[in-house]
Amino acid sequence: MKIALPSRNNNIDDHFGHCEYFTVLTIDQQNKQITASETVQSPAGCGCKSNIASTLAEIGVKVMLAGNMGEGAVRVLNNAGIDVVRGCSGEINTVALNWLKGSLVDSGDSCDHHDCHHE
């Protein structure tokens, strides 16, 4: 299974739509281990209006562990078959391992104060 994390300096970027890059981790869920890591460049502009959801889905991403994210981005990711867990923060591998342990749940918090215009 693959999970994606919006990243900046090896930490969760607080804003999905403006992250520096996405860290994509291959996960062995049975052994609760990270088996591989790759970087996917973030598209220019707002994340929910880009093709990042389909790009991530095409490489097998099933879960997005993110900080803040607007409802439009959640909808786009969900429509691409990617589950979203908001409210994450900290170092990428630590967040991923906490998710594997089952200690992360979606905060339900949506970002509604950024410079993208969502309809």
Residue frames as qw, qx, qy, qz and C-alpha x, y, z in Angstrom:
[[0.000, 0.888, 0.460, 0.000, 0.00, 0.00, 0.00],
 [0.416, 0.245, -0.020, 0.876, 1.13, 3.57, -0.64],
 [0.191, -0.851, -0.413, 0.264, 0.43, 6.68, 1.41],
 [0.403, 0.547, 0.072, 0.730, 1.23, 10.29, 0.53],
 [0.397, -0.710, -0.329, 0.479, 2.18, 13.16, 2.81],
 [0.286, 0.897, 0.057, 0.333, 2.36, 16.83, 1.71],
 [0.790, -0.350, -0.099, 0.493, 5.91, 17.73, 2.69],
 [0.210, 0.899, -0.187, 0.335, 8.38, 20.51, 3.32],
 [0.043, 0.655, -0.651, 0.380, 11.82, 19.86, 4.85],
 [0.396, 0.036, -0.912, 0.105, 10.89, 16.25, 5.71],
 [0.146, 0.227, 0.675, -0.687, 7.89, 17.42, 7.78],
 [0.196, 0.653, 0.726, 0.090, 4.17, 17.57, 7.07],
 [0.070, 0.168, 0.149, 0.972, 3.48, 20.83, 5.27],
 [0.181, 0.331, 0.625, -0.684, 0.57, 22.48, 7.04],
 [0.522, 0.544, 0.100, -0.649, -1.15, 23.32, 3.76],
 [0.734, 0.190, 0.636, 0.143, -1.77, 20.55, 1.23],
 [0.548, 0.784, 0.288, 0.052, -2.31, 22.89, -1.71],
 [0.216, 0.931, -0.270, 0.118, 1.00, 24.70, -1.37],
 [0.820, -0.449, 0.305, 0.182, 3.37, 21.97, -0.20],
 [0.031, -0.715, 0.586, 0.379, 6.91, 21.80, -1.57],
 [0.399, 0.246, -0.834, -0.293, 6.55, 18.12, -2.60],
 [0.872, -0.245, 0.028, -0.423, 4.70, 14.92, -1.69],
 [0.093, -0.415, 0.900, -0.095, 6.47, 12.10, 0.09],
 [0.862, 0.026, -0.247, -0.443, 5.03, 8.78, -1.06],
 [0.260, -0.441, 0.829, -0.226, 5.74, 5.87, 1.25],
 [0.707, 0.011, -0.643, -0.296, 5.23, 2.22, 0.44],
 [0.478, -0.427, 0.521, -0.563, 3.87, 0.52, 3.53],
 [0.451, -0.028, -0.892, -0.029, 3.90, -3.09, 4.67],
 [0.539, -0.482, 0.020, -0.691, 0.73, -2.98, 6.77],
 [0.904, -0.230, -0.358, -0.044, 1.14, -6.49, 8.13],
 [0.737, -0.089, -0.317, 0.590, 4.60, -5.78, 9.58],
 [0.183, -0.954, -0.206, 0.117, 3.83, -2.08, 10.18],
 [0.559, -0.390, 0.284, 0.674, 6.93, -0.92, 8.32],
 [0.381, 0.836, -0.124, -0.374, 7.87, 1.63, 5.70],
 [0.848, 0.005, 0.436, 0.302, 9.51, -0.31, 2.87],
 [0.498, 0.275, 0.343, 0.747, 10.20, 2.44, 0.31],
 [0.020, -0.783, -0.249, 0.570, 10.03, 6.21, -0.15],
 [0.439, 0.339, 0.438, 0.707, 9.76, 8.43, -3.21],
 [0.008, -0.505, -0.179, 0.844, 9.16, 12.10, -3.89],
 [0.309, 0.616, 0.624, 0.368, 6.48, 13.49, -6.19],
 [0.179, 0.018, -0.002, 0.984, 6.82, 17.14, -7.11],
 [0.160, 0.626, 0.582, -0.494, 3.91, 19.37, -6.16],
 [0.353, 0.595, 0.489, 0.531, 2.14, 21.09, -9.05],
 [0.110, 0.062, -0.091, 0.988, 2.16, 24.85, -9.26],
 [0.418, -0.311, -0.235, -0.820, -0.95, 26.54, -7.94],
 [0.619, -0.270, 0.387, -0.628, -3.75, 25.21, -5.81],
 [0.165, -0.205, 0.965, -0.005, -3.68, 21.48, -5.06],
 [0.500, 0.352, 0.718, -0.331, -7.40, 20.80, -5.46],
 [0.565, 0.728, 0.047, -0.386, -7.46, 22.32, -8.95],
 [0.097, 0.613, -0.734, -0.275, -4.39, 20.43, -10.16],
 [0.839, 0.146, -0.448, -0.270, -4.01, 16.88, -11.39],
 [0.012, -0.498, 0.791, -0.355, -2.17, 15.76, -8.24],
 [0.723, -0.093, 0.501, -0.466, -5.01, 13.49, -7.06],
 [0.913, 0.368, -0.019, -0.174, -5.04, 11.50, -10.30],
 [0.425, 0.655, -0.596, 0.188, -1.23, 11.46, -10.42],
 [0.275, -0.416, 0.753, -0.429, -1.03, 10.02, -6.90],
 [0.836, 0.082, 0.359, -0.407, -3.85, 7.54, -7.57],
 [0.781, 0.536, -0.296, -0.122, -2.07, 6.32, -10.72],
 [0.338, 0.516, -0.733, 0.287, 1.00, 5.36, -8.68],
 [0.613, -0.216, -0.759, 0.038, -1.13, 3.52, -6.13],
 [0.002, -0.154, 0.503, -0.850, -1.64, 6.02, -3.30],
 [0.379, -0.482, -0.765, -0.195, -4.62, 5.04, -1.12],
 [0.437, -0.771, -0.388, 0.253, -4.23, 7.42, 1.86],
 [0.280, 0.646, -0.101, 0.703, -3.21, 11.09, 2.26],
 [0.551, -0.580, -0.407, 0.440, -1.91, 12.09, 5.70],
 [0.263, 0.593, 0.139, 0.748, -2.13, 15.88, 5.75],
 [0.137, -0.174, -0.432, 0.875, -2.20, 18.96, 7.93],
 [0.350, 0.519, 0.320, -0.711, -4.84, 21.43, 6.78],
 [0.124, 0.096, 0.789, 0.594, -6.91, 20.86, 3.65],
 [0.432, 0.148, 0.030, -0.889, -10.01, 22.43, 2.20],
 [0.695, 0.216, 0.592, -0.346, -13.17, 20.45, 1.51],
 [0.660, 0.655, -0.187, -0.319, -12.60, 20.82, -2.25],
 [0.222, 0.576, -0.787, 0.001, -9.26, 19.04, -2.00],
 [0.441, -0.111, 0.830, -0.323, -10.74, 16.31, 0.22],
 [0.744, 0.437, 0.296, -0.410, -13.50, 15.76, -2.34],
 [0.553, 0.677, -0.438, -0.210, -11.05, 15.59, -5.27],
 [0.006, 0.451, -0.882, 0.134, -8.81, 13.11, -3.43],
 [0.569, 0.069, 0.715, -0.400, -11.77, 10.97, -2.31],
 [0.740, 0.546, 0.052, -0.390, -13.08, 10.91, -5.89],
 [0.458, 0.622, -0.631, -0.067, -9.66, 9.57, -6.97],
 [0.903, -0.144, -0.404, -0.022, -9.95, 6.76, -4.39],
 [0.439, 0.268, -0.524, 0.679, -7.65, 8.35, -1.80],
 [0.519, -0.721, -0.455, 0.061, -8.75, 8.49, 1.84],
 [0.196, 0.662, -0.207, 0.693, -7.74, 11.64, 3.73],
 [0.618, -0.567, -0.425, 0.340, -6.57, 12.05, 7.33],
 [0.139, 0.787, -0.045, 0.600, -6.29, 15.74, 8.31],
 [0.547, -0.804, 0.095, -0.212, -4.71, 17.23, 11.39],
 [0.918, -0.070, -0.051, 0.387, -1.31, 15.56, 11.01],
 [0.080, 0.948, -0.273, 0.143, 1.91, 17.35, 11.91],
 [0.640, -0.596, 0.472, 0.113, 5.55, 16.55, 12.48],
 [0.075, -0.509, 0.773, 0.371, 8.27, 14.50, 10.83],
 [0.650, 0.240, -0.459, -0.557, 7.12, 12.39, 7.86],
 [0.503, 0.098, -0.858, 0.028, 8.21, 8.93, 9.06],
 [0.045, 0.051, 0.735, -0.675, 6.92, 9.55, 12.59],
 [0.556, 0.193, 0.093, -0.803, 3.49, 10.55, 11.24],
 [0.664, 0.205, -0.605, -0.388, 3.40, 7.49, 8.96],
 [0.351, 0.064, -0.891, 0.281, 4.36, 5.13, 11.79],
 [0.254, 0.103, 0.554, -0.786, 1.73, 6.70, 14.08],
 [0.664, 0.201, -0.197, -0.692, -0.86, 6.09, 11.36],
 [0.579, 0.171, -0.790, -0.106, 0.28, 2.47, 11.07],
 [0.120, -0.011, -0.830, 0.545, -0.18, 2.08, 14.84],
 [0.205, -0.609, -0.724, -0.250, -3.75, 3.35, 14.45],
 [0.317, -0.530, -0.425, 0.662, -3.16, 6.44, 16.56],
 [0.020, 0.181, -0.189, -0.965, -4.20, 9.00, 13.91],
 [0.258, 0.610, 0.749, -0.027, -7.77, 9.91, 13.02],
 [0.205, 0.524, 0.349, 0.749, -9.10, 12.60, 10.72],
 [0.120, -0.233, -0.420, 0.869, -9.49, 15.86, 12.63],
 [0.182, 0.722, 0.665, 0.057, -12.30, 16.95, 10.32],
 [0.121, -0.759, -0.033, 0.639, -10.73, 20.42, 10.25],
 [0.598, 0.590, 0.388, 0.380, -10.94, 22.15, 6.92],
 [0.324, -0.262, 0.093, 0.904, -8.83, 25.01, 5.74],
 [0.244, 0.779, 0.566, 0.118, -11.08, 27.86, 4.65],
 [0.086, -0.960, 0.007, 0.266, -8.75, 30.81, 4.63],
 [0.578, -0.258, 0.470, 0.615, -6.31, 30.59, 1.77],
 [0.136, 0.553, -0.239, -0.786, -5.73, 32.25, -1.54],
 [0.042, 0.116, 0.883, 0.452, -7.45, 29.65, -3.74],
 [0.491, 0.102, 0.078, -0.862, -10.95, 30.39, -4.90],
 [0.077, 0.098, 0.991, 0.049, -13.15, 27.31, -4.57],
 [0.510, -0.051, -0.192, -0.837, -16.60, 27.12, -6.01]]
